[in-house]
């Protein structure tokens, strides 16, 4: 799976089964998710619940948050086993609440979005995030010990 950042909340996630594009509208291949519900498109499963988008592809689970409130128990059950979390920080969610959401969900990798600068991200967990042009990831290379924060450079 290859993940490219287009800026703001827009990511292009290319996997064996197809391409997911996030942002104001969420698309899997050429299918735009019309609203809340469960979907299966070309082998990619997706669920949209109250601003939480849960995807499964290539034996990995990833969550895209398009809202800023703390998750309730039902929502937490749905995001259990998240491998990659696309987390709004800065303009959308302040650092403290972003960290609380990341801790609530417990992903292996956090990919921030909607941030102004890398310095802003350094406040998350007190570490400097890894900065990549793109994220190439597969199930067998996910971190097993501690969570990683990976910031992606914008690719137009």
Backbone as CSV, one residue per row, in Angstrom:
resi,resn,N_x,N_y,N_z,CA_x,CA_y,CA_z,C_x,C_y,C_z
1,UNK,0.850,-1.166,0.000,0.000,0.000,0.000,0.899,1.234,0.000
2,UNK,0.494,2.218,-0.801,1.237,3.474,-0.882,0.283,4.616,-0.561
3,UNK,0.712,5.497,0.343,-0.122,6.623,0.770,0.587,7.921,0.408
4,UNK,-0.103,8.775,-0.341,0.404,10.090,-0.708,-0.508,11.148,-0.102
5,UNK,0.104,12.248,0.350,-0.618,13.352,0.977,-0.761,14.468,-0.046
6,UNK,-1.989,14.936,-0.258,-2.271,16.000,-1.227,-2.503,17.349,-0.549
7,UNK,-2.471,17.371,0.798,-2.691,18.601,1.548,-4.035,18.594,2.251
8,UNK,-4.138,19.374,3.333,-5.384,19.428,4.106,-5.732,18.066,4.652
9,UNK,-6.867,17.531,4.236,-7.286,16.202,4.658,-7.345,15.221,3.493
10,UNK,-6.630,15.545,2.417,-6.706,14.723,1.209,-5.501,13.782,1.115
11,UNK,-5.816,12.494,1.082,-4.811,11.452,0.893,-5.240,10.582,-0.270
12,UNK,-4.257,10.060,-0.982,-4.497,9.062,-2.018,-3.853,7.776,-1.526
13,UNK,-4.671,6.771,-1.301,-4.212,5.500,-0.743,-4.360,4.440,-1.828
14,UNK,-3.217,4.014,-2.362,-3.239,3.010,-3.425,-2.933,1.654,-2.831
15,UNK,-3.848,0.723,-3.049,-3.640,-0.638,-2.575,-3.943,-1.609,-3.708
16,UNK,-3.675,-2.870,-3.474,-3.870,-3.888,-4.515,-5.294,-3.876,-5.048
17,UNK,-6.249,-3.623,-4.174,-7.661,-3.698,-4.544,-8.177,-2.446,-5.242
18,UNK,-7.439,-1.340,-5.167,-7.903,-0.102,-5.784,-7.314,1.116,-5.103
19,UNK,-7.965,2.261,-5.303,-7.486,3.536,-4.763,-8.584,4.204,-3.954
20,UNK,-8.191,4.672,-2.774,-9.090,5.435,-1.904,-8.599,6.874,-1.918
21,UNK,-9.497,7.814,-2.088,-9.155,9.230,-1.996,-10.016,9.822,-0.888
22,UNK,-9.358,10.453,0.086,-10.073,11.060,1.207,-10.189,12.561,0.997
23,UNK,-10.907,13.201,1.869,-11.096,14.642,1.805,-12.547,14.955,2.106
24,UNK,-13.052,16.047,1.534,-14.460,16.391,1.750,-15.370,15.298,1.234
25,UNK,-14.961,14.681,0.140,-15.676,13.527,-0.406,-14.726,12.346,-0.357
26,UNK,-15.248,11.205,0.006,-14.445,9.992,0.087,-14.801,9.105,-1.096
27,UNK,-13.773,8.683,-1.836,-14.004,7.835,-2.997,-13.174,6.569,-2.886
28,UNK,-13.759,5.476,-3.334,-13.027,4.231,-3.530,-13.154,3.938,-5.013
29,UNK,-12.013,3.917,-5.702,-11.997,3.850,-7.160,-12.864,4.998,-7.669
30,UNK,-13.891,4.753,-8.429,-14.739,5.844,-8.917,-16.051,5.962,-8.151
31,UNK,-16.175,5.210,-7.053,-17.401,5.219,-6.263,-17.261,6.192,-5.096
32,UNK,-18.128,7.200,-5.065,-18.131,8.159,-3.957,-19.067,7.648,-2.867
33,UNK,-18.547,7.566,-1.634,-19.387,7.112,-0.529,-20.509,8.133,-0.338
34,UNK,-21.775,7.707,-0.488,-22.887,8.656,-0.453,-23.269,9.137,0.944
35,UNK,-22.837,8.447,1.976,-23.200,8.838,3.328,-22.916,7.694,4.279
36,UNK,-23.418,7.780,5.504,-23.179,6.722,6.486,-23.635,5.357,5.969
37,UNK,-22.903,4.330,6.381,-23.251,2.974,5.998,-22.017,2.120,5.792
38,UNK,-22.246,0.894,5.350,-21.164,-0.045,5.068,-21.088,-0.271,3.569
39,UNK,-19.862,-0.334,3.047,-19.649,-0.459,1.610,-18.544,-1.474,1.340
40,UNK,-18.626,-2.085,0.160,-17.586,-2.987,-0.325,-17.377,-2.614,-1.786
41,UNK,-16.176,-2.145,-2.109,-15.885,-1.718,-3.471,-14.573,-2.369,-3.906
42,UNK,-14.661,-3.257,-4.863,-13.465,-3.869,-5.424,-12.564,-4.550,-4.411
43,UNK,-13.136,-5.121,-3.366,-12.335,-5.800,-2.353,-11.908,-4.912,-1.194
44,UNK,-12.250,-3.634,-1.250,-11.973,-2.709,-0.148,-13.267,-2.533,0.628
45,UNK,-13.227,-2.794,1.936,-14.432,-2.554,2.731,-14.309,-1.210,3.426
46,UNK,-15.444,-0.544,3.558,-15.483,0.773,4.181,-16.748,0.888,5.012
47,UNK,-16.617,1.629,6.113,-17.780,1.945,6.925,-17.671,3.405,7.328
48,UNK,-18.794,4.111,7.219,-18.843,5.520,7.615,-19.867,5.655,8.731
49,UNK,-19.384,6.121,9.892,-20.237,6.335,11.054,-19.894,7.698,11.650
50,UNK,-20.793,8.672,11.530,-20.654,9.968,12.190,-19.257,10.590,12.062
51,UNK,-18.770,10.725,10.831,-17.479,11.373,10.612,-16.275,10.481,10.824
52,UNK,-16.500,9.209,11.048,-15.422,8.232,11.198,-15.495,7.304,9.987
53,UNK,-14.403,7.214,9.250,-14.339,6.329,8.095,-13.370,5.202,8.420
54,UNK,-13.857,3.969,8.333,-13.068,2.789,8.679,-12.888,1.974,7.401
55,UNK,-11.637,1.721,7.031,-11.333,0.985,5.813,-10.553,-0.272,6.139
56,UNK,-10.751,-1.303,5.324,-9.941,-2.523,5.407,-9.487,-2.878,4.003
57,UNK,-8.170,-3.009,3.876,-7.571,-3.403,2.601,-6.194,-3.982,2.902
58,UNK,-5.760,-4.929,2.093,-4.451,-5.553,2.253,-4.215,-6.036,3.684
59,UNK,-5.246,-6.559,4.305,-5.161,-7.129,5.656,-4.781,-6.091,6.720
60,UNK,-5.066,-4.810,6.422,-4.824,-3.734,7.386,-6.104,-2.934,7.568
61,UNK,-6.229,-2.333,8.749,-7.369,-1.476,9.064,-6.872,-0.056,9.252
62,UNK,-7.539,0.886,8.614,-7.170,2.275,8.828,-8.413,3.125,8.994
63,UNK,-8.229,4.166,9.794,-9.339,5.035,10.181,-9.000,6.467,9.783
64,UNK,-9.959,7.120,9.154,-9.843,8.517,8.763,-10.884,9.286,9.567
65,UNK,-10.411,10.202,10.424,-11.331,11.000,11.252,-11.583,12.342,10.590
66,UNK,-12.852,12.665,10.397,-13.182,13.971,9.835,-13.945,14.813,10.845
67,UNK,-13.791,14.480,12.107,-14.454,15.238,13.172,-13.522,15.328,14.370
68,UNK,-13.947,16.080,15.369,-13.009,16.357,16.451,-13.432,15.901,17.830
69,UNK,-14.515,15.183,17.960,-14.925,14.811,19.308,-14.374,13.440,19.712
70,UNK,-14.266,13.248,21.009,-13.798,11.988,21.572,-14.812,10.900,21.233
71,UNK,-14.329,9.697,21.002,-15.200,8.593,20.593,-15.926,7.973,21.780
72,UNK,-17.165,7.547,21.545,-17.909,6.843,22.586,-17.569,5.349,22.508
73,UNK,-18.072,4.554,23.417,-17.728,3.127,23.492,-18.107,2.359,22.229
74,UNK,-19.260,2.659,21.646,-19.687,1.976,20.423,-18.720,2.285,19.282
75,UNK,-18.334,3.560,19.160,-17.393,3.960,18.113,-16.018,3.342,18.358
76,UNK,-15.607,3.281,19.620,-14.314,2.666,19.944,-14.279,1.198,19.547
77,UNK,-15.384,0.500,19.725,-15.448,-0.904,19.311,-15.246,-1.029,17.806
78,UNK,-15.810,-0.098,17.045,-15.694,-0.145,15.587,-14.263,0.092,15.113
79,UNK,-13.493,0.912,15.837,-12.127,1.238,15.407,-11.071,0.366,16.087
80,UNK,-11.530,-0.623,16.836,-10.593,-1.533,17.501,-9.726,-2.227,16.449
81,UNK,-8.433,-2.311,16.717,-7.510,-2.960,15.786,-7.041,-2.059,14.659
82,UNK,-7.116,-0.732,14.872,-6.666,0.222,13.850,-5.154,0.135,13.689
83,UNK,-4.728,-0.038,12.446,-3.300,-0.050,12.147,-2.800,1.364,11.857
84,UNK,-3.555,2.111,11.051,-3.155,3.465,10.661,-4.318,4.418,10.942
85,UNK,-4.011,5.518,11.623,-5.006,6.540,11.948,-4.639,7.843,11.257
86,UNK,-5.538,8.353,10.422,-5.394,9.668,9.808,-6.075,10.647,10.752
87,UNK,-5.263,11.474,11.416,-5.732,12.280,12.540,-5.619,13.774,12.267
88,UNK,-6.745,14.505,12.314,-6.662,15.953,12.166,-6.039,16.589,13.409
89,UNK,-5.091,17.476,13.196,-4.454,18.187,14.308,-4.355,19.661,13.958
90,UNK,-4.148,20.481,14.971,-3.928,21.901,14.733,-5.214,22.649,14.482
91,UNK,-5.524,22.908,13.218,-6.694,23.708,12.851,-8.004,23.039,13.255
92,UNK,-8.064,21.727,13.216,-9.299,20.999,13.481,-9.378,20.569,14.945
93,UNK,-8.317,19.961,15.441,-8.279,19.471,16.824,-7.000,19.981,17.472
94,UNK,-7.116,20.547,18.669,-5.897,20.995,19.338,-5.045,19.775,19.713
95,UNK,-3.778,20.019,19.953,-2.812,18.943,20.204,-3.254,18.026,21.345
96,UNK,-3.749,18.622,22.435,-4.162,17.822,23.596,-5.262,16.831,23.235
97,UNK,-6.298,17.308,22.535,-7.398,16.426,22.152,-6.990,15.429,21.074
98,UNK,-6.092,15.840,20.180,-5.592,14.915,19.158,-4.857,13.758,19.827
99,UNK,-4.040,14.081,20.817,-3.305,13.047,21.548,-4.272,12.122,22.293
100,UNK,-5.310,12.693,22.878,-6.305,11.888,23.584,-7.014,10.926,22.629
101,UNK,-7.354,11.420,21.428,-7.980,10.558,20.423,-7.034,9.440,19.993
102,UNK,-5.773,9.774,19.746,-4.787,8.765,19.340,-4.639,7.710,20.434
103,UNK,-4.597,8.143,21.687,-4.471,7.192,22.797,-5.730,6.336,22.937
104,UNK,-6.880,6.933,22.686,-8.149,6.196,22.760,-8.176,5.072,21.719
105,UNK,-7.758,5.396,20.508,-7.845,4.454,19.388,-6.681,3.459,19.404
106,UNK,-5.487,3.925,19.772,-4.333,3.037,19.891,-3.802,2.467,18.589
107,UNK,-3.640,3.287,17.543,-3.127,2.768,16.272,-1.629,2.490,16.341
108,UNK,-1.126,1.775,15.352,0.309,1.524,15.253,1.012,2.709,14.605
109,UNK,0.311,3.376,13.685,0.857,4.550,12.996,-0.188,5.655,13.008
110,UNK,0.259,6.877,13.318,-0.591,8.065,13.225,-0.057,8.915,12.074
111,UNK,-0.946,9.259,11.144,-0.586,10.146,10.043,-1.385,11.440,10.241
112,UNK,-0.708,12.520,10.649,-1.412,13.782,10.901,-1.872,14.461,9.609
113,UNK,-2.932,15.250,9.735,-3.419,16.074,8.631,-3.923,17.401,9.195
114,UNK,-4.092,18.366,8.315,-4.560,19.714,8.680,-3.622,20.445,9.641
115,UNK,-2.344,20.203,9.554,-1.414,20.905,10.435,-0.704,22.018,9.669
116,UNK,-0.212,23.017,10.423,0.473,24.148,9.805,1.963,23.907,9.624
117,UNK,2.585,23.229,10.604,4.030,23.033,10.522,4.451,21.781,11.289
118,UNK,5.625,21.308,10.953,6.186,20.143,11.637,6.408,20.475,13.116
119,UNK,6.768,21.726,13.416,6.969,22.132,14.816,5.712,21.890,15.639
120,UNK,4.568,22.147,15.032,3.292,21.919,15.716,3.135,20.431,16.056
121,UNK,3.588,19.581,15.139,3.459,18.135,15.351,4.397,17.613,16.427
122,UNK,5.506,18.294,16.642,6.473,17.846,17.648,5.877,17.837,19.044
123,UNK,4.806,18.602,19.234,4.148,18.647,20.535,3.374,17.360,20.819
124,UNK,3.073,16.602,19.776,2.345,15.348,19.957,3.307,14.317,20.517
125,UNK,3.014,13.835,21.684,3.802,12.812,22.362,5.250,13.228,22.587
126,UNK,5.571,14.502,22.351,6.914,14.989,22.633,7.994,14.404,21.753
127,UNK,7.626,13.936,20.561,8.642,13.372,19.675,8.596,14.052,18.322
128,UNK,9.666,13.925,17.592,9.699,14.445,16.244,9.166,13.371,15.308
129,UNK,8.158,13.702,14.526,7.610,12.686,13.630,8.591,12.355,12.516
130,UNK,8.473,11.157,12.010,9.216,10.765,10.826,8.565,11.516,9.667
131,UNK,9.369,12.072,8.756,8.829,12.826,7.630,9.194,12.086,6.345
132,UNK,8.176,11.733,5.566,8.381,10.972,4.344,7.688,11.643,3.165
133,UNK,8.188,11.369,1.952,7.503,11.834,0.742,6.216,11.056,0.542
134,UNK,6.267,9.771,0.843,5.092,8.914,0.778,5.308,7.761,1.742
135,UNK,4.213,7.165,2.162,4.284,6.036,3.081,3.994,4.767,2.302
136,UNK,4.985,3.881,2.271,4.791,2.552,1.683,4.734,1.589,2.848
137,UNK,3.619,0.891,2.972,3.395,0.076,4.171,2.707,-1.240,3.803
138,UNK,3.016,-2.252,4.563,2.312,-3.530,4.459,2.171,-4.091,5.864
139,UNK,1.302,-5.044,6.012,0.995,-5.616,7.329,2.262,-6.095,8.046
140,UNK,3.175,-6.724,7.303,4.358,-7.307,7.945,5.408,-6.285,8.379
141,UNK,5.266,-5.018,7.987,6.241,-4.023,8.448,5.630,-2.960,9.372
142,UNK,4.404,-3.198,9.816,3.799,-2.287,10.807,4.605,-2.345,12.100
143,UNK,4.763,-1.213,12.793,5.480,-1.244,14.073,4.747,-2.124,15.090
144,UNK,5.494,-2.895,15.839,4.895,-3.794,16.826,5.038,-3.274,18.252
145,UNK,6.068,-2.506,18.504,6.358,-2.058,19.870,5.665,-0.738,20.205
146,UNK,6.181,0.337,19.640,5.617,1.646,19.995,5.022,2.318,18.763
147,UNK,4.079,3.204,19.013,3.382,3.913,17.947,4.349,4.867,17.232
148,UNK,4.189,4.956,15.916,4.965,5.888,15.116,4.056,7.004,14.625
149,UNK,4.615,8.208,14.561,3.926,9.329,13.937,4.680,9.636,12.649
150,UNK,3.969,9.586,11.536,4.602,9.795,10.245,3.898,10.954,9.535
151,UNK,4.630,12.032,9.310,4.110,13.178,8.585,4.529,13.037,7.120
152,UNK,3.602,13.281,6.236,3.891,13.156,4.813,3.996,14.534,4.153
153,UNK,4.996,14.673,3.274,5.115,15.883,2.477,3.987,15.900,1.456
154,UNK,3.542,17.097,1.134,2.454,17.230,0.170,2.956,16.885,-1.232
155,UNK,2.188,16.035,-1.903,2.459,15.664,-3.294,1.283,16.126,-4.127
156,UNK,1.546,17.014,-5.044,0.463,17.532,-5.908,0.217,16.602,-7.064
